[in-house]
Amino acid sequence: MPPSDHPTVPGPGGRLSRRRILALSALAAAVPFGVVPRPTPAAGGDTDADAYQKAFEAALAANQNVRRYTAPGREILYRPRQLLAADVDVKRVATWLRNHDYPVTVGAGFAGVTRLLFDRETDIPVVVGKLRDPRQWPGQPVPAVQPHHVLIGLGNIMGNPGTPPRSAAALPPPDPTRLGEGAGVTVGICDTGIWRQAGSCHPQWLGGTYLPQLDDEDPLYVHTDVLAPQGGHGTFVAGVVRQAAPGVRVDPEQALDPTGVGDEATVVAALSRLAPQVSVFNLSLGGYTLDDQPSLPLANALAALPATSAVVAAAGNAGTSRPLWPAALDRVLAVAAVSQTTGGLVPAIDSCYGPWVDACALGERHSTYVEGQLPLPGRPVRQFHGFAIWAGTSFATAHVSGRLAALMTAGGLNADQARTTLLAAPRWHPDYGVLVG
């Protein structure tokens, strides 16, 4: 969201004063560094990144439940033979479709929308375009309709120059002097789920920090010990959150498969399964929408969360200013990534950016991971033994979620107050928001 859309400072009556917000903002390590230029991508591709992209593209091409809309600058991924309509508009949309030779049946609903299911392959973006045309609805409001958008864990999507994880040494144990940071706060993580052995293999970082449940497990593998392109993404995110606030608890829920693919329905379902004590919602995922209109089900689902909570989402790794959802929604804290160079911090080349971005943090992180091997086309097989280094806005997002939790305990704040405090600092860069250290 643009700076003018940032939340206003709460006033009297149990809310935060401007003086208290400015004092507490230092605890969030939100450091203004002035305006710096965005870097220009270097010519030529990184071979590891290219190979990782090919592996992801192959997995996506094999997914029979994903379609692509490829108009330049308007690309989206969506579910075939489905259209979503606002509940209040379903009857007249279904009638219009049947009258125009699109036989449909009414399917299940979620988050204020209903699926309309086509009996044959249909160009859904074209149909949505017709339904959004006011000339089709003389004297009536235009119905709220959209494709059922596919959302992806933001390591490497739609040509993004993301890089694969690389194996790393074990993390040192948590600093005992920081165990109070985030204590009493639970961060909900809607992602690929969590590795079954995460607690036992990472006892100091993840052991006892979440309640293991069967439906939260990340399937991880294509077969035997061969990792899917984003297997372990959720486990890595959980470790980043815990490093940012070593006293915090996490509640992992599976919204994406180990390839990193989900949709609006799977994310809404994951949100609904989170424990009631969750106050910070981490969404290291996202997707583009048709005509860049806000996702109706995600907007509805997030609006239904407690007003005292905070939602933190990744801005994406496409290196453009095109808004990514749910990050671009008004109530969401959108996080971009920065990179460390010999000359200091600079915006990450592959991070999305824009006035809708609220904050940024280092995108490259060293965190808890899984065991297995990741084969990449034309590259040596990567072996993993529980820890990795990975880069992207997913992990900048996880860090910001953890720092919000730490700020809550430091200042006795709820999550929304912590968010307001964090965003009270000057923007580090007009298109990257507040820098969170």
C-alpha positions as CSV (number, residue, x, y, z in Angstrom):
1,M,0.0,0.0,0.0
2,P,1.3,3.6,-0.6
3,P,2.6,5.6,2.4
4,S,-0.6,7.6,2.6
5,D,-2.5,4.3,3.2
6,H,-0.4,3.3,6.2
7,P,-2.5,3.0,9.4
8,T,-3.0,6.1,11.4
9,V,-1.5,6.3,14.8
10,P,-3.9,5.1,17.5
11,G,-4.9,7.8,20.0
12,P,-6.1,7.8,23.6
13,G,-8.3,5.3,25.2
14,G,-6.0,2.3,25.7
15,R,-4.4,2.8,22.3
16,L,-0.8,3.8,21.4
17,S,0.5,7.4,21.6
18,R,2.7,8.8,18.9
19,R,5.6,9.1,21.4
20,R,5.3,5.4,22.4
21,I,5.1,4.2,18.8
22,L,8.3,6.1,17.9
23,A,10.1,4.7,21.0
24,L,9.0,1.2,20.3
25,S,9.8,1.3,16.6
26,A,13.5,1.0,17.5
27,L,12.8,-2.4,19.0
28,A,11.6,-3.6,15.6
29,A,15.0,-2.7,14.2
30,A,13.4,-0.8,11.4
31,V,16.3,1.3,10.1
32,P,15.9,4.0,7.5
33,F,18.8,4.0,5.1
34,G,17.6,6.7,2.7
35,V,16.8,6.2,-1.0
36,V,18.9,3.9,-3.0
37,P,18.5,2.9,-6.7
38,R,17.1,-0.5,-7.7
39,P,19.7,-2.7,-9.2
40,T,19.6,-3.7,-12.8
41,P,19.6,-7.5,-13.5
42,A,22.9,-8.7,-14.9
43,A,22.9,-10.0,-18.4
44,G,22.8,-13.7,-18.7
45,G,21.2,-16.2,-16.3
46,D,22.6,-18.0,-13.4
47,T,22.9,-21.6,-14.3
48,D,21.6,-22.9,-11.0
49,A,18.6,-20.5,-11.2
50,D,17.9,-21.6,-14.8
51,A,18.1,-25.2,-13.8
52,Y,15.8,-24.6,-10.9
53,Q,13.3,-22.8,-13.1
54,K,13.3,-25.7,-15.5
55,A,12.6,-28.2,-12.7
56,F,9.7,-26.1,-11.5
57,E,8.4,-25.6,-15.0
58,A,8.5,-29.4,-15.6
59,A,6.6,-30.0,-12.4
60,L,4.0,-27.3,-13.3
61,A,3.6,-28.7,-16.8
62,A,2.8,-32.1,-15.4
63,N,0.1,-30.7,-13.2
64,Q,-3.2,-31.3,-15.0
65,N,-5.0,-29.0,-12.7
66,V,-3.2,-25.8,-13.7
67,R,-3.7,-23.6,-16.7
68,R,-1.8,-20.5,-17.9
69,Y,-3.0,-17.2,-19.2
70,T,0.0,-15.8,-21.1
71,A,-1.0,-12.3,-22.3
72,P,2.2,-10.2,-21.7
73,G,2.0,-8.3,-18.5
74,R,-1.2,-10.0,-17.5
75,E,0.0,-13.6,-16.9
76,I,-1.8,-15.7,-14.4
77,L,-2.1,-19.3,-13.3
78,Y,-5.6,-20.7,-12.7
79,R,-7.7,-23.8,-12.2
80,P,-9.3,-25.2,-15.3
81,R,-13.1,-25.4,-15.8
82,Q,-13.8,-23.3,-12.7
83,L,-15.1,-19.8,-12.2
84,L,-15.6,-18.1,-8.9
85,A,-18.6,-15.8,-8.3
86,A,-19.6,-13.8,-5.2
87,D,-22.3,-15.7,-3.4
88,V,-24.8,-12.8,-4.0
89,D,-24.2,-13.0,-7.7
90,V,-24.1,-16.8,-8.3
91,K,-27.7,-17.2,-9.6
92,R,-27.6,-14.5,-12.2
93,V,-24.1,-15.4,-13.3
94,A,-25.1,-19.1,-13.7
95,T,-28.1,-18.0,-15.7
96,W,-26.1,-15.8,-18.0
97,L,-23.6,-18.6,-18.6
98,R,-26.3,-21.1,-19.5
99,N,-28.0,-18.6,-21.8
100,H,-24.7,-18.1,-23.6
101,D,-23.9,-21.8,-24.2
102,Y,-21.7,-22.4,-21.1
103,P,-23.3,-25.3,-19.3
104,V,-22.3,-25.1,-15.6
105,T,-23.1,-26.6,-12.3
106,V,-23.0,-24.9,-9.0
107,G,-20.2,-26.3,-6.8
108,A,-19.0,-25.8,-3.3
109,G,-18.4,-22.3,-1.8
110,F,-15.7,-20.8,0.4
111,A,-15.0,-17.3,1.8
112,G,-18.0,-15.6,0.2
113,V,-17.6,-17.1,-3.3
114,T,-19.1,-20.1,-5.0
115,R,-17.5,-22.3,-7.7
116,L,-19.2,-22.6,-11.0
117,L,-18.0,-25.7,-12.7
118,F,-17.9,-26.1,-16.5
119,D,-18.5,-29.4,-18.1
120,R,-15.8,-28.9,-20.7
121,E,-12.5,-27.1,-21.2
122,T,-13.2,-23.4,-21.4
123,D,-11.1,-20.2,-21.8
124,I,-11.9,-18.9,-18.3
125,P,-10.2,-15.5,-18.6
126,V,-12.2,-14.8,-21.7
127,V,-15.5,-15.8,-20.0
128,V,-14.6,-13.6,-17.0
129,G,-13.9,-10.7,-19.3
130,K,-17.3,-11.0,-20.8
131,L,-19.0,-11.2,-17.4
132,R,-17.1,-8.1,-16.2
133,D,-18.4,-6.1,-19.2
134,P,-21.0,-3.6,-18.0
135,R,-22.8,-3.9,-21.4
136,Q,-23.8,-7.5,-20.4
137,W,-25.7,-6.1,-17.4
138,P,-27.9,-3.1,-18.5
139,G,-29.5,-1.6,-15.4
140,Q,-27.7,-4.0,-13.1
141,P,-24.5,-4.0,-11.1
142,V,-21.7,-5.9,-12.7
143,P,-21.2,-9.2,-10.8
144,A,-18.0,-10.0,-8.9
145,V,-16.4,-12.9,-10.8
146,Q,-12.9,-14.2,-11.2
147,P,-10.9,-17.3,-12.2
148,H,-9.9,-19.6,-9.4
149,H,-6.3,-18.3,-9.2
150,V,-3.4,-20.6,-8.4
151,L,-1.0,-19.4,-5.7
152,I,2.6,-20.5,-5.4
153,G,5.3,-20.5,-2.7
154,L,7.6,-17.8,-3.8
155,G,10.9,-19.4,-4.5
156,N,10.7,-19.5,-8.3
157,I,7.5,-18.7,-10.3
158,M,6.6,-17.7,-13.8
159,G,10.1,-17.0,-15.0
160,N,11.3,-15.4,-11.8
161,P,15.1,-15.5,-11.3
162,G,15.0,-17.2,-8.0
163,T,17.7,-19.6,-6.9
164,P,17.4,-23.1,-5.4
165,P,18.3,-23.9,-1.8
166,R,21.9,-24.9,-1.1
167,S,23.2,-27.1,1.7
168,A,24.6,-25.4,4.8
169,A,26.1,-26.2,8.1
170,A,24.0,-26.5,11.2
171,L,22.7,-23.4,12.9
172,P,24.2,-22.5,16.3
173,P,21.7,-22.9,19.1
174,P,19.4,-20.1,20.1
175,D,20.9,-17.3,22.2
176,P,19.5,-17.9,25.7
177,T,19.3,-14.2,26.3
178,R,16.8,-13.9,23.5
179,L,14.3,-16.6,24.5
180,G,11.9,-14.1,25.8
181,E,11.5,-12.5,22.3
182,G,8.1,-13.6,21.0
183,A,7.3,-15.6,24.1
184,G,3.5,-16.1,24.4
185,V,2.9,-15.3,20.7
186,T,2.0,-17.8,18.0
187,V,2.7,-17.2,14.3
188,G,0.5,-19.2,11.9
189,I,2.4,-20.4,8.8
190,C,0.3,-21.3,5.8
191,D,2.8,-23.0,3.5
192,T,3.9,-26.4,2.3
193,G,3.5,-27.7,5.9
194,I,6.3,-29.0,8.0
195,W,8.7,-31.9,7.8
196,R,7.6,-34.9,10.0
197,Q,11.0,-35.0,11.6
198,A,11.4,-31.2,12.1
199,G,11.1,-31.3,15.8
200,S,13.3,-34.3,16.4
201,C,16.0,-33.2,13.9
202,H,16.0,-29.6,15.0
203,P,15.2,-29.9,18.7
204,Q,16.8,-26.5,19.6
205,W,15.0,-24.6,17.0
206,L,11.7,-26.4,16.3
207,G,11.3,-29.0,19.0
208,G,8.3,-28.3,21.2
209,T,7.4,-25.1,19.3
210,Y,4.4,-26.5,17.5
211,L,1.8,-29.3,17.9
212,P,2.5,-32.0,15.3
213,Q,-0.6,-33.0,13.4
214,L,-0.8,-35.4,10.4
215,D,-2.5,-32.9,8.1
216,D,0.3,-30.3,8.7
217,E,3.0,-32.6,7.3
218,D,4.9,-31.5,4.2
219,P,5.0,-34.6,1.8
220,L,8.4,-33.3,0.6
221,Y,9.4,-36.0,-1.8
222,V,8.6,-36.9,-5.4
223,H,9.8,-40.4,-4.5
224,T,12.1,-42.0,-2.0
225,D,14.4,-39.1,-0.9
226,V,14.1,-37.0,-4.1
227,L,12.7,-33.6,-3.1
228,A,10.0,-31.8,-5.0
229,P,11.0,-28.3,-6.1
230,Q,9.7,-26.6,-3.0
231,G,9.7,-29.5,-0.5
232,G,10.8,-28.1,2.8
233,H,9.8,-24.5,2.1
234,G,7.5,-24.4,5.1
235,T,10.1,-25.9,7.4
236,F,12.7,-23.3,6.2
237,V,10.1,-20.5,6.9
238,A,9.4,-21.8,10.4
239,G,13.1,-21.7,11.2
240,V,13.4,-18.1,10.0
241,V,10.5,-17.0,12.1
242,R,12.1,-18.7,15.2
243,Q,15.4,-17.1,14.5
244,A,13.8,-13.6,14.4
245,A,11.9,-14.4,17.7
246,P,13.4,-17.4,19.6
247,G,10.6,-17.5,22.1
248,V,7.7,-17.7,19.6
249,R,5.5,-20.7,18.9
250,V,4.5,-21.6,15.3
251,D,1.4,-23.3,13.9
252,P,2.2,-24.8,10.5
253,E,-0.6,-25.6,8.1
254,Q,-0.4,-27.0,4.6
255,A,-1.7,-24.6,1.9
256,L,0.7,-25.7,-0.9
257,D,1.8,-29.0,-2.3
258,P,5.6,-29.8,-2.2
259,T,5.9,-28.4,-5.7
260,G,4.8,-25.1,-4.2
261,V,1.4,-25.0,-5.8
262,G,-1.9,-24.2,-4.2
263,D,-4.9,-22.0,-4.9
264,E,-7.2,-19.5,-3.2
265,A,-9.3,-22.4,-1.7
266,T,-6.4,-24.2,-0.2
267,V,-5.0,-21.0,1.4
268,V,-8.5,-20.1,2.8
269,A,-8.8,-23.6,4.2
270,A,-5.3,-23.4,5.8
271,L,-6.2,-20.1,7.5
272,S,-9.4,-21.7,8.9
273,R,-7.4,-24.6,10.5
274,L,-5.0,-22.3,12.4
275,A,-5.3,-22.3,16.1
276,P,-7.4,-19.5,17.7
277,Q,-4.3,-18.2,19.5
278,V,-2.5,-17.3,16.3
279,S,-2.1,-13.5,16.1
280,V,0.5,-13.2,13.3
281,F,-0.4,-14.9,10.0
282,N,2.6,-15.6,7.7
283,L,1.9,-16.1,4.0
284,S,5.1,-16.7,2.1
285,L,3.1,-17.3,-1.0
286,G,1.1,-15.4,-3.6
287,G,-0.1,-15.1,-7.1
288,Y,-1.1,-12.7,-9.8
289,T,-4.8,-12.1,-10.6
290,L,-6.7,-11.4,-13.8
291,D,-6.5,-7.7,-14.6
292,D,-4.7,-7.3,-11.2
293,Q,-8.0,-7.1,-9.4
294,P,-7.9,-8.1,-5.7
295,S,-8.6,-11.7,-4.9
296,L,-12.2,-11.8,-3.6
297,P,-11.9,-14.9,-1.4
298,L,-8.6,-13.9,0.1
299,A,-9.8,-10.4,0.8
300,N,-12.9,-11.9,2.5
301,A,-10.9,-14.5,4.5
302,L,-8.4,-12.0,5.7
303,A,-11.1,-9.4,6.6
304,A,-12.7,-12.0,8.8
305,L,-9.5,-12.4,11.0
306,P,-9.4,-10.6,14.4
307,A,-8.8,-6.9,14.1
308,T,-6.0,-7.2,16.6
309,S,-4.1,-9.6,14.3
310,A,-1.5,-8.9,11.6
311,V,-1.1,-10.6,8.2
312,V,2.4,-10.6,6.6
313,A,2.8,-11.7,3.0
314,A,5.6,-12.0,0.4
315,A,5.8,-9.4,-2.3
316,G,7.1,-11.9,-4.8
317,N,10.2,-12.6,-6.8
318,A,9.3,-11.5,-10.3
319,G,11.4,-8.3,-10.2
320,T,8.4,-6.1,-11.2
321,S,6.0,-3.6,-9.7
322,R,3.0,-5.6,-10.6
323,P,0.9,-6.2,-7.5
324,L,0.9,-9.7,-6.1
325,W,-1.9,-11.1,-3.9
326,P,-2.6,-11.3,-1.0
327,A,0.4,-9.1,-0.3
328,A,-1.2,-6.1,-2.1
329,L,-4.4,-6.2,-0.1
330,D,-4.8,-3.2,2.2
331,R,-4.7,-5.0,5.5
332,V,-1.7,-7.0,4.6
333,L,1.9,-6.1,5.4
334,A,3.7,-6.7,2.1
335,V,7.4,-7.6,2.3
336,A,10.1,-7.2,-0.3
337,A,13.7,-8.5,-0.1
338,V,17.0,-6.7,0.0
339,S,20.5,-8.1,-0.6
340,Q,23.8,-7.6,1.2
341,T,26.7,-6.4,-1.0
342,T,30.2,-5.1,-0.2
343,G,28.8,-1.6,-0.6
344,G,25.9,-2.2,1.8
345,L,22.2,-3.2,1.4
346,V,20.5,-2.9,-1.9
347,P,17.1,-4.0,-3.2
348,A,17.2,-7.6,-4.3
349,I,17.3,-7.9,-8.1
350,D,14.4,-10.4,-8.2
351,S,12.2,-8.8,-5.5
352,C,8.9,-7.3,-6.5
353,Y,8.5,-3.6,-5.5
354,G,6.1,-0.7,-5.6
355,P,4.2,1.7,-3.4
356,W,2.0,-1.2,-2.3
357,V,5.1,-2.8,-0.5
358,D,5.3,-1.9,3.2
359,A,8.6,-3.4,4.4
360,C,11.7,-5.2,3.3
361,A,14.3,-7.4,4.9
362,L,17.3,-9.5,3.9
363,G,16.0,-12.2,1.6
364,E,18.9,-14.7,1.9
365,R,18.6,-16.7,5.0
366,H,20.3,-19.7,6.7
367,S,17.6,-21.9,8.3
368,T,16.2,-25.3,9.3
369,Y,15.6,-27.5,6.3
370,V,15.1,-31.2,5.5
371,E,17.0,-34.3,4.4
372,G,17.0,-35.4,0.8
373,Q,18.4,-34.7,-2.6
374,L,17.3,-32.1,-5.2
375,P,18.2,-33.0,-8.8
376,L,18.3,-30.1,-11.2
377,P,18.6,-30.5,-15.0
378,G,22.2,-30.4,-16.1
379,R,23.5,-29.7,-12.6
380,P,25.0,-31.8,-9.9
381,V,22.5,-33.3,-7.5
382,R,22.2,-31.3,-4.3
383,Q,22.3,-33.2,-1.1
384,F,20.7,-31.8,2.1
385,H,21.2,-32.8,5.7
386,G,18.8,-30.6,7.7
387,F,20.0,-27.1,7.0
388,A,20.1,-24.8,4.0
389,I,20.6,-21.3,2.7
390,W,17.8,-20.0,0.5
391,A,16.9,-16.5,-0.8
392,G,13.6,-14.8,-1.7
393,T,10.8,-12.6,-0.4
394,S,9.3,-15.7,1.3
395,F,12.1,-15.6,3.8
396,A,12.2,-11.8,4.2
397,T,8.5,-12.2,5.1
398,A,9.2,-14.9,7.7
399,H,11.8,-12.6,9.3
400,V,9.3,-9.7,9.5
401,S,6.7,-12.0,11.1
402,G,9.1,-13.0,13.7
403,R,10.2,-9.4,14.4
404,L,6.5,-8.5,14.8
405,A,6.2,-11.2,17.5
406,A,9.3,-9.9,19.3
407,L,7.9,-6.4,19.2
408,M,4.7,-7.6,20.7
409,T,6.4,-9.0,23.8
410,A,8.8,-6.2,24.1
411,G,6.1,-3.5,24.1
412,G,3.1,-5.4,25.5
413,L,1.4,-4.9,22.1
414,N,-1.1,-6.8,20.1
415,A,-0.2,-7.8,16.6
416,D,-2.0,-4.9,14.9
417,Q,-0.3,-2.4,17.3
418,A,3.1,-4.0,16.5
419,R,2.4,-3.6,12.8
420,T,1.5,0.1,13.3
421,T,4.7,0.6,15.3
422,L,6.8,-1.1,12.7
423,L,5.4,1.0,9.9
424,A,5.9,4.3,11.8
425,A,9.5,4.4,10.8
426,P,10.5,6.3,7.6
427,R,10.5,4.2,4.4
428,W,14.0,3.0,3.5
429,H,13.1,3.2,-0.2
430,P,9.9,4.5,-1.9
431,D,9.2,1.1,-3.4
432,Y,10.5,-1.1,-0.6
433,G,9.0,0.3,2.6
434,V,10.6,0.1,6.1
435,L,13.8,-1.8,6.4
436,V,13.4,-4.5,9.1
437,G,16.7,-5.7,10.6
